[in-house]
Amino acid sequence: MRKIVFLFALFFITSNINSQELNCLVNINYDQISGSNRQVFETLQKSLIEFVNQTKWTNRIVQTEEKVDCAMNIIVTERNNNNYTATLQIQSSRPVYGSSYASPLLNLKDNDFTFRYNEFDPLIYNRNSFDSNLVSTIVFYVYTILGVDADSFSKYGGQTELEEAQNVMLQAQQSGLSAWQNVVGKQNRFLLIDNLLAPKLKTFRDVIYDYHIKGLDNFGTNKEYAKQTIEDSTFKMENLYNKTVGNYLIRLFFDAKADELVNIYSDGPRTRNAIKLSTALKRISPNNNSKWRNIE
């Protein structure tokens, strides 16, 4: 009987260890901050690592090898007592079937990140209230990472996670901070989740699924088919561009995928619309024109 109890406990502990969804590297850069008390940044970094990686964010059963690889790089630019101003770089990737390659999914920068933190403050998330801009911002991006990742494996598979990110945004709006508000012309957290969940912009999520499942995941077995599928998926981004010029999702996609697309199409076999693809990319993502020349 004791052996059975022991095995059950061991199974429970093992399952618990494997249940968290993220394998996230969290780094805090405070080189721009002078002063003697720099220990607070190391304490915060350790707390964030534990908070992000040891919290159970969904009800999914996740094995160790299924955890989402991601990174959060916080660059602190100002400090006033316990108030901080920073930028936040978010990156995530997903494995490509049959290879050791990790394809970038998110590569975005949040330039409007302010927070208050006292050393050793516990990081606690309450989904029904806004208590801390630090916690809310981190949790918002956790669910965004999980949602986009899930979308890349199943059609609209990240709906629940993206709705959780939306809930974080709605609760945080009571703070009055501009990053959470609907501000015309501002690409902020509000606009990001609003666009990801907007029915009229669902093409973006279709692209994320087709590009990865039908495209990249077939690269090892049928390179020509995979490249053609990725090309067709990328043309859908042009349709999205035609709906709303300057759409945040256009930037979101190409900030993550520009270098990958160049690598894919700078080598054979040549697809049937390579020139057309190059022309389309130059129109919808002109900031990357120097890169698109490599796929003509």
N, C-alpha and C positions, 0 to 999 in steps of 0.2 A: 504494500500500500504506500509506504514511504517513497519507494522508487517511482511509482506512478505519479505521486504528487510532485516529486522532484522533476520528472520529465515534463509534466504539465507546466511547471514554473519556468523551466528552461525554454520550452516552446514559446511561452508568453513573452519572456524577456527578449528572445530572438526576434519574434514577430514585432515587438515594440521597436527594437533597434532598426528593423528594416521598414518601418512604417512611414518614416518621415520622407518627404517628397523631394527635397532639395539637397544638392551638393554644391553649396554656395561659398565662394571665396569673398570674404568681406574685408576691405582694407580702408583704413583712414589715413589720409595724408594730411599732416598738420605742419608742413615745412614753412608755411607762410605765417605761422603764429609764433610770436616771441613770448618769452616768459619762462619761469622756472617750473610751474606746475603743469607738466606735460603728461603726467601719469594718467590724467583723466581720459585722454584719448585712447590709451592702451586698454583702460578699463572698459570704455565704451565699445571699442572694437571687439574685445572678448565677449562682451554681453550680446552684441549684435550677431556674432558668429553663432553663439549658442541659441539665441532667439530664432534666427532664421532656419538653422539646420536641425534643431531639436524639437521644433513645434510641429504638430500634426495639423496640416493645413486643409486636408480633404479627408473624405471617408474611403479613399481608394487604398487598396493593398498594393504597396510598392516594394519591390525587391531592390536590393542594393544597386544592382546594375541598371535599374530603371530610373534612378534618381536623375533629376534634371541638373545638368551642369550649368552654373551661372556665376556671375561675379557682380559685386556692388563696390564701386570705388568712390569713396566720399573724400572730396578735397575741401578742407576747411579753409575759408579765405578770411574770415573775421571772427573775433571772439570779444564779447562784452560781458564780463562776469560769467554767467551760466547760459548766455544766449549766443548762438552760433549761426553763421552764414556759411553756406557751402554749395558746391555743385555735386551732383550725383550721377555717376556713369553706370548704366545698367547694360549688362551683356548676358546672353544665354545662347546655348547651342543644343542641337539634337544629333544623335548618332545617325549615320547613313547605313542602311542595311547592307550587310556583306562587305563592309569595309571598316577601316580604322579612322575614317574621316568624320569629323564633327562639323556639321553645317551651322553657320551662325543664323539665329532666329531674331534676336534683338540686339541692337547696338544703339542705344539712345542716351542722350545727356539731358539732365534736368538742371537748369541753371537757377531755379527759384526754390532753393531748399534752405529754409531757416528752421531752427528748433531750439528748444530749451532742454538742458540736461544737467542734472547734479550727479556727481560721481556716486556710483552704486545705486542710483535710482533703478528700480525694477522695470523691465520692459514688459508691459501687460497690454494685451489687445482685447478690447471689448467691442464686438461688432455692432452693438446697439448705441454707442456713444462715441464722441470725440474727446479724447483725454490728452493726447500728445501728438504734435505734428511729426515728431521723429518716428513714433510707432506707426502712425497712420500712413506716412509716406512709404516706409519700408514695407508694410503689409500690402499697400496698394500695388507696389511693384512685384511683390511675391505672387500675388494672384494674377497679375498681368503676365508674368513669366509662365506660370502654370497654365493659364488659359491659352496663350499662343502656342505653347508646346503641345498641349492636347489637341489643338486644331490641326497641327501638322501630322498627327497620327490618325485622326478620325474626323469625318465631316462635322464641323461645328462641335467638336468634342470638348472644347474648352468653355462652353456656354456657362456652366455653373461657376467656374472660377472667374470668368470675366464679369459675371453679375455680382460676385463677391467684391471684386475691385470697384465696381460701380457703387456698391453699398458703402464702401470705405469713403469714396468721393462724396456721396450724399451726406454722410455723417460729418465729414470734415468741412463741408461748406459753412457750417455754423461758426467756424473759426474766423471767417471773413478774409482769410488769406487768398491772394489772387490766384495761386496755383490751382485752387480747387473751384474757381468760379468760371462762369461762362463769359469770357472776355473776348469781344470781337477781335479777330486777327491774332490772338495769342495761342500759340501751340503749347498747351499746358496739360496737367493731369486730367482736367475736366474734358478737354477736347480729345485726348487720347482714348479714354474709355468710351466717350460718347460716340466717336467714330467707329471703334471696334464693335460696338453693339448696334450701330445704326443699320436698319434693314436695307436702306438704299445703298449702303456701302458694303454689303455682304460679299461682294466680289473679292474683296481683299482676303477674306477667310477661305473662299473657294480656292484662290491662288495658293495660299499657304498649304492647303491640303494637296492639291494637284501637283504643285511644284515638288513637294517632298515625297509623297507616297507614290505617285505615278511617274515622277521624274527621277529625282536623285536615288530613290531606293531601287530603281531598275537599272542604274548606271552600270553595275557590275555584270549584268546578264545581257543587256541590250542597249548599248551606248547610243546607237542612232535613234532608237525609239525614245530613250530618256531625254536626249537633247531636244528632240522635236517637241516632246511634251512640256519641257521647261520653257521652250520658246513660245509655245501656244499659251502657257500660263502667264508669261511675262506680257504678252500682247493684251491680256485681260487688264493689266495695270493701266494700259493706255485708255481702255474704256472707262476705268475709274477716274483717270485724269480728266477725261472729257466731261464727266459729271460735275466735278468740283475742282477747278484749278487751284493749286496750292494746298491740296488735301494733305493732312498730316500723315495719312497712311502711305502716301507715295514716298514721302521722306523716310518713314519708318522702314519700309521695305528695302529701299535702295541703300540706306545707311548700313543695313545688315548684308545685303546681297550683291552690291556692286562688284567687289573684288572676286567673289565667287563666280558671277556671271562671266566676267572677263576670262577667268581661268577655264571655264567650261567651253566658251566659244572661240578662244584663241587657238584651239587645237581641233583636229578633225574627229569624226567626219563632219562635213559641212551640211548644215540644214538648208531647207529649201527657201527660207526667207531671211537669210542672214543679213543681207543689206537692208531689208525692210526693218528688221529688228534693230539694227544699229541706228537707223533714222528715227525710229519710235523712241528709243532710249534717250537720244539726244534731245528730243522734244520734251519728254516728261520728266527727265532728270538731268537738266543741263549742268548742274554742279559737278557731274561726273563725266563731262564730255572728254576730258583728257584720257579717261579710262576706256570710253566706248570706242575710241579710234583703234584700239587693239583688237576689236572683233569685226572690223570691216572686211 
